[in-house]
Amino acid sequence: MRHNDLFGQIANFPALYAAYRKAVAGKRAKPGAAAFAANLEGNLLRIERELQDRSWYPGRYTEIAIKDPKPRMVSAAPFRDRVVHHAVHAIVGPIFDAGFIHHSYANRADKGTHRAVDQYEYWRDRYAHVLRCDIFRYFPAIDHAVLKQDMRRRIGCSDTLWLLDGIIDGSNTQEPVNVHYLGDDLFAPYRRRRGLPIGNLTSQFFANVYLDRLDHFATEVLRAPFVRYVDDFALFHDDPSVLAAWRDRIAGFLAVRRLSLHPRKTVVLATAEPAGFLGYELHAERRALPAASVRRFRNRLRGLRDRQRAGTIDPAAIAVRVRAWIAHADHADTWRLRRAIFRGGLFDPSRKPGYPPAPCGARRFLEQQSLERPLRLPEQEQRPEHEHWLPVGQHASMPELVELRFHRESRGCVQGWP
């Protein structure tokens, strides 16, 4: 079914204001968001006018090179473009989401990495072998012409298609993926526009749309137990020869969509073997964090500690970042690890609401990365007997508690790694 008359639901002030609220969430202090909010009504009216007279066009991306955990380029669209992206996704997203399979978990409501890992473990415990697949340079390889055809399968509104095409065509240049497919001439890979910027809400949505047909092929044609998160997906069976045949059929299916399986990351494995999936090490009886992931977090802690000493980051901002990692780590068997990192501090997992902090809890938790434990507290840090710390979650907000923990200039209590 193709949907028409959608553009009026996107290009109107209430829809754009709702999109602004989503785009600005957690980013009000960012320069782009703050500048937009300074003349909020005028900026939204201008976007509305530009959309209605078809004079809107995407702005220039800010490109950020990321090296950890692997080299890649993240692209940030101007804030006004992000407002348009949210407005488009609010209307077009549910149309496509209704047709997605249940076991596609990326960038969807009530899905996410943790549910994807749960589903992977569910299939793993019922089958002897797994086919792990990854697509070679997925975001840079997405073909614009193929993606536009996919959008036209569900969208019949010409104005909405104009806007979607504008967002796709406005993508900045990505790393080259010069792969020839059946029927290509010598210059075909160089003539075709490819690649979507990593970091856009619309790019995440387009990535799901682009692989939706693969999802249906795997579940309805191959009839395989299947789970996918972005371009990382897995199929399960007791017979490894069946999985090898499925791999060949999937490779042929993806070639029609101008994609290739990653030659090193596409493998058939026994499910009894430990496996890495979406940031976790999955063992038969437990779930752990990879050593490289833990090492990266320790390095980030040291960086945050140095920035906090220099006064270039707010303690509440540090708490947000640390809690984000804890939320990820808490889905694995990491109690001992988190206890070792945060012992006696605000994020010590052994603490309960109302639980009194350990003696070294008054010092900054980022200082807990030193290599030897002091024999006693420095004189300036010894608290008078009448001083009491507020129980966690009572009498003070999180930022206030974080400030309380961070304000002292001292060396930290020492806890080594297990």
C-alpha positions as CSV (number, residue, x, y, z in Angstrom):
1,M,0.0,0.0,0.0
2,R,1.3,3.4,-1.0
3,H,0.6,6.4,1.2
4,N,-0.4,9.9,-0.1
5,D,-1.1,13.3,1.3
6,L,1.7,13.1,3.9
7,F,3.5,16.3,3.3
8,G,1.0,18.5,5.0
9,Q,1.6,16.5,8.2
10,I,5.3,17.3,8.0
11,A,5.5,20.9,6.7
12,N,3.4,22.7,9.4
13,F,4.4,24.6,12.5
14,P,3.0,22.2,15.2
15,A,4.8,19.2,13.6
16,L,8.0,21.2,13.3
17,Y,7.8,22.4,16.9
18,A,7.3,18.8,18.0
19,A,10.3,17.8,15.9
20,Y,12.3,20.6,17.5
21,R,11.5,19.2,21.0
22,K,12.8,15.8,20.0
23,A,15.9,17.2,18.3
24,V,16.9,19.5,21.2
25,A,16.4,16.8,23.9
26,G,19.7,16.6,25.8
27,K,21.4,19.1,23.6
28,R,20.1,22.5,24.8
29,A,23.6,23.6,25.7
30,K,25.1,22.8,22.3
31,P,25.9,26.0,20.2
32,G,23.7,25.0,17.3
33,A,20.7,24.2,19.4
34,A,21.1,27.3,21.5
35,A,21.4,29.5,18.5
36,F,18.3,28.0,16.9
37,A,16.3,28.3,20.2
38,A,17.2,32.0,20.5
39,N,14.8,32.7,17.6
40,L,12.8,29.6,17.8
41,E,9.5,30.8,16.3
42,G,11.2,32.6,13.5
43,N,13.4,29.6,12.6
44,L,10.5,27.2,12.6
45,L,8.4,29.5,10.5
46,R,11.2,29.9,8.0
47,I,11.6,26.1,7.7
48,E,7.9,25.7,7.2
49,R,7.9,28.3,4.4
50,E,10.9,26.8,2.7
51,L,9.4,23.3,2.8
52,Q,6.0,24.5,1.4
53,D,7.6,26.4,-1.5
54,R,10.2,23.7,-2.1
55,S,13.2,26.0,-1.5
56,W,14.6,24.0,1.5
57,Y,17.9,22.2,1.0
58,P,20.3,20.4,3.4
59,G,23.2,22.3,4.9
60,R,26.8,21.4,5.2
61,Y,27.8,18.5,7.5
62,T,30.4,18.7,10.2
63,E,32.6,15.7,9.9
64,I,34.3,14.1,12.9
65,A,36.9,11.4,12.5
66,I,36.5,8.6,15.1
67,K,39.3,6.2,15.8
68,D,37.9,4.2,18.7
69,P,36.8,1.4,18.5
70,K,37.6,1.5,14.8
71,P,38.3,4.3,12.3
72,R,35.2,5.9,10.8
73,M,33.7,9.2,10.0
74,V,30.7,10.5,11.9
75,S,28.8,13.4,10.3
76,A,26.7,16.0,12.1
77,A,24.0,17.8,10.2
78,P,23.1,21.5,11.1
79,F,20.6,21.7,13.8
80,R,17.8,23.1,11.5
81,D,18.3,20.0,9.3
82,R,17.9,17.7,12.3
83,V,14.5,19.3,13.0
84,V,13.4,18.4,9.5
85,H,14.8,14.9,9.9
86,H,12.7,14.4,13.1
87,A,9.6,15.8,11.4
88,V,10.0,13.5,8.4
89,H,10.7,10.4,10.6
90,A,7.7,11.1,12.8
91,I,5.3,10.7,9.8
92,V,7.2,8.3,7.4
93,G,8.9,6.1,10.0
94,P,5.7,4.4,11.4
95,I,4.6,3.6,7.8
96,F,7.7,1.5,7.2
97,D,8.1,0.2,10.8
98,A,4.7,-1.5,10.5
99,G,6.2,-3.7,7.8
100,F,9.5,-4.6,9.5
101,I,9.9,-8.0,10.9
102,H,9.8,-8.5,14.7
103,H,13.5,-9.5,15.0
104,S,14.9,-6.3,13.5
105,Y,16.1,-4.4,16.5
106,A,18.0,-1.3,15.5
107,N,16.6,2.2,16.0
108,R,13.1,1.1,16.8
109,A,10.8,1.7,19.7
110,D,10.9,-1.0,22.4
111,K,13.8,-2.8,20.6
112,G,17.6,-2.0,21.0
113,T,20.8,-3.8,21.5
114,H,19.9,-5.6,24.8
115,R,16.8,-7.2,23.3
116,A,18.7,-8.2,20.3
117,V,21.3,-9.9,22.5
118,D,18.6,-11.6,24.4
119,Q,17.1,-12.9,21.2
120,Y,20.5,-14.1,19.9
121,E,21.0,-16.1,23.1
122,Y,17.5,-17.5,22.8
123,W,18.3,-18.9,19.3
124,R,21.9,-19.9,20.4
125,D,20.6,-22.1,23.2
126,R,18.3,-24.0,20.7
127,Y,20.7,-24.6,17.7
128,A,24.2,-26.1,17.3
129,H,25.5,-23.6,14.8
130,V,25.2,-20.0,13.8
131,L,25.9,-18.0,10.6
132,R,27.3,-14.7,11.7
133,C,27.1,-12.0,8.9
134,D,28.3,-8.5,8.5
135,I,27.9,-6.2,5.4
136,F,31.1,-4.7,4.0
137,R,31.2,-1.0,4.7
138,Y,27.4,-0.8,5.0
139,F,26.6,2.9,5.3
140,P,29.1,4.0,2.6
141,A,27.8,1.3,0.3
142,I,24.1,2.2,0.4
143,D,23.1,3.0,-3.2
144,H,21.0,6.1,-3.5
145,A,19.0,4.9,-6.5
146,V,18.1,1.6,-4.8
147,L,17.1,3.4,-1.6
148,K,14.8,5.8,-3.5
149,Q,13.1,2.9,-5.2
150,D,12.5,1.4,-1.7
151,M,10.9,4.7,-0.5
152,R,8.6,4.7,-3.5
153,R,7.2,1.3,-2.6
154,R,5.3,2.8,0.3
155,I,5.2,6.5,-0.3
156,G,3.1,8.0,-3.2
157,C,3.1,11.7,-2.0
158,S,5.3,13.6,-4.5
159,D,6.2,16.4,-2.1
160,T,7.3,13.9,0.6
161,L,9.4,12.0,-2.0
162,W,11.0,15.4,-3.0
163,L,12.0,15.9,0.6
164,L,13.2,12.4,1.1
165,D,15.2,12.6,-2.1
166,G,16.7,15.9,-1.0
167,I,17.9,14.4,2.3
168,I,19.4,11.4,0.5
169,D,21.1,13.5,-2.2
170,G,22.4,15.9,0.5
171,S,24.5,13.2,2.0
172,N,28.2,14.2,2.2
173,T,30.9,12.1,0.5
174,Q,31.6,8.8,2.2
175,E,34.6,6.5,1.9
176,P,34.7,4.8,-1.5
177,V,33.3,1.3,-1.9
178,N,34.2,0.5,-5.5
179,V,32.7,-3.0,-6.0
180,H,31.5,-4.2,-9.4
181,Y,28.3,-6.3,-9.6
182,L,26.8,-8.4,-12.3
183,G,25.9,-6.3,-15.4
184,D,28.2,-3.3,-14.4
185,D,30.5,-1.8,-16.9
186,L,33.9,-0.5,-15.9
187,F,32.7,2.9,-14.6
188,A,29.4,1.9,-13.0
189,P,30.7,2.1,-9.4
190,Y,32.0,5.6,-10.0
191,R,28.9,7.0,-11.6
192,R,26.4,5.8,-8.9
193,R,25.8,8.0,-5.8
194,R,26.3,6.0,-2.7
195,G,26.7,6.4,1.1
196,L,24.7,7.8,4.0
197,P,26.2,9.9,6.8
198,I,26.6,8.0,10.1
199,G,24.9,10.0,12.8
200,N,21.7,11.1,11.2
201,L,18.3,9.9,12.5
202,T,17.2,9.6,8.9
203,S,20.3,7.6,8.0
204,Q,19.5,5.1,10.7
205,F,15.9,4.9,9.4
206,F,17.1,4.5,5.8
207,A,19.5,1.7,6.8
208,N,16.6,-0.3,8.2
209,V,14.5,0.3,5.1
210,Y,17.4,-0.8,2.9
211,L,17.8,-4.2,4.6
212,D,14.1,-4.8,5.2
213,R,13.8,-6.9,2.1
214,L,16.8,-9.0,3.3
215,D,14.9,-9.6,6.6
216,H,11.8,-10.9,4.8
217,F,14.0,-13.1,2.5
218,A,15.7,-14.7,5.5
219,T,12.6,-15.3,7.5
220,E,10.0,-16.0,4.8
221,V,12.1,-17.7,2.0
222,L,14.9,-19.3,3.9
223,R,12.6,-19.7,7.0
224,A,15.6,-19.2,9.2
225,P,15.8,-18.2,12.9
226,F,17.1,-14.7,12.4
227,V,18.1,-11.6,14.3
228,R,19.5,-8.4,12.9
229,Y,20.9,-5.1,14.4
230,V,21.8,-2.6,11.6
231,D,24.2,-4.7,9.4
232,D,25.1,-7.3,12.0
233,F,22.9,-10.3,11.7
234,A,22.8,-14.0,12.5
235,L,21.0,-17.1,11.3
236,F,20.8,-20.4,13.2
237,H,20.6,-24.1,12.3
238,D,21.9,-27.4,13.6
239,D,23.5,-28.3,10.2
240,P,26.5,-26.1,9.2
241,S,26.1,-27.1,5.6
242,V,22.7,-25.6,5.6
243,L,24.1,-22.4,6.9
244,A,26.9,-22.4,4.3
245,A,24.2,-22.7,1.6
246,W,22.2,-19.9,3.2
247,R,25.3,-17.7,3.1
248,D,25.7,-18.2,-0.6
249,R,22.0,-17.3,-1.2
250,I,22.2,-14.3,1.0
251,A,25.3,-13.1,-0.9
252,G,23.4,-13.4,-4.2
253,F,20.4,-11.6,-2.8
254,L,22.5,-8.7,-1.4
255,A,24.4,-8.4,-4.7
256,V,21.1,-7.4,-6.4
257,R,21.0,-4.6,-3.9
258,R,24.6,-3.7,-4.5
259,L,25.9,-4.9,-1.2
260,S,28.5,-7.5,-0.2
261,L,29.1,-9.7,2.8
262,H,32.2,-8.9,4.7
263,P,34.7,-11.6,3.8
264,R,36.3,-11.9,7.3
265,K,33.3,-11.3,9.5
266,T,30.9,-13.7,7.8
267,V,31.5,-17.1,9.4
268,V,29.8,-20.3,10.5
269,L,30.5,-21.1,14.1
270,A,29.4,-23.6,16.7
271,T,27.0,-21.9,19.2
272,A,28.9,-23.6,22.1
273,E,31.9,-21.3,21.4
274,P,32.1,-17.9,23.0
275,A,31.0,-15.2,20.6
276,G,31.1,-11.4,20.5
277,F,27.8,-9.7,19.6
278,L,26.8,-6.0,20.0
279,G,29.4,-5.2,22.5
280,Y,29.2,-8.3,24.7
281,E,31.1,-11.5,25.0
282,L,28.4,-14.3,25.1
283,H,29.3,-17.5,26.9
284,A,27.1,-20.5,27.6
285,E,26.5,-19.5,31.2
286,R,27.3,-15.8,31.4
287,R,27.6,-12.5,29.5
288,A,30.8,-10.4,29.8
289,L,32.3,-7.2,28.4
290,P,35.2,-7.6,26.0
291,A,38.6,-6.6,27.5
292,A,39.1,-4.0,24.8
293,S,35.8,-2.4,25.8
294,V,36.8,-2.2,29.5
295,R,40.1,-0.8,28.5
296,R,38.5,2.0,26.4
297,F,36.2,2.9,29.4
298,R,39.2,3.1,31.7
299,N,40.9,5.4,29.3
300,R,37.8,7.6,29.0
301,L,37.6,7.8,32.8
302,R,41.2,9.1,32.9
303,G,40.4,11.6,30.3
304,L,37.3,12.8,32.1
305,R,39.3,13.0,35.3
306,D,41.8,15.2,33.6
307,R,39.1,17.4,32.1
308,Q,37.4,17.7,35.5
309,R,40.7,18.8,37.1
310,A,41.1,21.4,34.4
311,G,37.6,22.6,34.9
312,T,36.5,22.0,31.3
313,I,33.6,19.7,32.1
314,D,30.8,19.8,34.5
315,P,30.5,17.0,37.1
316,A,26.9,16.4,36.1
317,A,27.9,15.8,32.5
318,I,30.5,13.3,33.7
319,A,27.8,11.5,35.7
320,V,25.6,11.2,32.6
321,R,28.4,9.6,30.6
322,V,29.4,7.2,33.4
323,R,25.8,6.1,34.0
324,A,25.4,5.4,30.2
325,W,28.3,3.0,30.4
326,I,26.9,1.4,33.6
327,A,23.6,0.9,31.9
328,H,25.3,-1.0,29.2
329,A,27.6,-3.0,31.6
330,D,24.7,-3.8,33.9
331,H,23.3,-6.1,31.2
332,A,26.4,-8.4,31.6
333,D,27.9,-10.1,34.6
334,T,29.9,-7.1,35.6
335,W,29.1,-6.6,39.3
336,R,32.6,-7.4,40.4
337,L,34.1,-5.2,37.7
338,R,31.9,-2.2,38.5
339,R,32.7,-2.8,42.2
340,A,36.4,-2.7,41.5
341,I,36.1,0.5,39.5
342,F,33.8,2.5,41.7
343,R,34.4,1.0,45.2
344,G,33.2,3.4,47.8
345,G,32.1,6.0,45.4
346,L,28.8,7.3,44.1
347,F,28.5,4.5,41.5
348,D,29.5,1.6,43.7
349,P,27.1,-1.2,42.8
350,S,27.0,-2.4,46.4
351,R,25.4,0.8,47.6
352,K,21.7,0.7,48.2
353,P,19.3,3.7,48.8
354,G,20.2,5.0,52.2
355,Y,23.4,2.9,52.4
356,P,26.2,5.0,54.0
357,P,29.2,5.6,51.8
358,A,32.6,4.0,52.4
359,P,35.3,6.2,54.1
360,C,36.8,7.1,50.8
361,G,33.4,8.0,49.3
362,A,34.0,11.7,49.8
363,R,36.6,11.9,47.1
364,R,36.0,12.0,43.4
365,F,35.2,8.6,41.9
366,L,37.3,9.4,38.8
367,E,40.4,9.4,41.1
368,Q,39.8,5.7,41.8
369,Q,42.0,4.8,38.9
370,S,45.4,5.4,40.7
371,L,47.7,2.5,41.3
372,E,48.3,2.5,45.1
373,R,46.1,3.1,48.1
374,P,47.0,6.0,50.5
375,L,47.5,4.9,54.1
376,R,45.2,7.6,55.5
377,L,43.1,10.6,54.4
378,P,45.0,13.9,53.9
379,E,44.4,16.2,56.8
380,Q,42.3,18.6,54.7
381,E,39.9,15.8,53.8
382,Q,39.2,14.4,57.2
383,R,35.6,15.2,57.9
384,P,34.3,16.5,61.2
385,E,32.3,14.0,63.1
386,H,29.1,16.0,62.7
387,E,29.3,16.0,58.8
388,H,27.0,13.5,57.3
389,W,26.5,12.5,53.6
390,L,23.0,12.5,52.2
391,P,21.7,9.0,51.4
392,V,21.5,8.3,47.7
393,G,18.2,9.3,46.1
394,Q,17.1,11.3,49.2
395,H,17.1,15.0,50.0
396,A,19.2,15.9,47.0
397,S,19.1,15.7,43.2
398,M,21.7,13.7,41.2
399,P,23.6,16.8,40.1
400,E,23.8,18.0,43.7
401,L,25.1,14.7,44.8
402,V,27.6,14.6,42.0
403,E,28.8,18.1,42.9
404,L,29.1,17.0,46.5
405,R,31.3,14.1,45.5
406,F,33.4,16.0,43.1
407,H,34.2,19.3,44.8
408,R,37.1,18.1,46.8
409,E,40.7,18.4,45.4
410,S,42.3,15.2,46.6
411,R,43.9,12.0,45.5
412,G,41.5,9.1,45.2
413,C,41.1,5.9,47.1
414,V,42.8,3.1,45.3
415,Q,41.2,-0.1,44.0
416,G,42.9,-2.3,41.5
417,W,41.3,-4.2,38.7
418,P,40.4,-7.9,39.2
